[in-house]
Amino acid sequence: MSFVVEIQPETLPQTDNSVGIYLGISSIAKSSNGTKVDTPKTLKKRIKK
């Protein structure tokens, strides 16, 4: 399945803030401000339940 969505670009206000994003194995992503995105449970682990 696929679909196309048309959107208008949104201009965001300029700030001096920046965030670095690090991609990894134990977590999918971790940002320099401390936000962590854990890896999703694999299908195999969910089927065992």
Buried (B, 14 or more C-beta within 10 A) or exposed (E): EEEEEEEEEEEEEEEEEEEEEEEEEEEEEBEEEEEEEEEEEEEEEEEEE
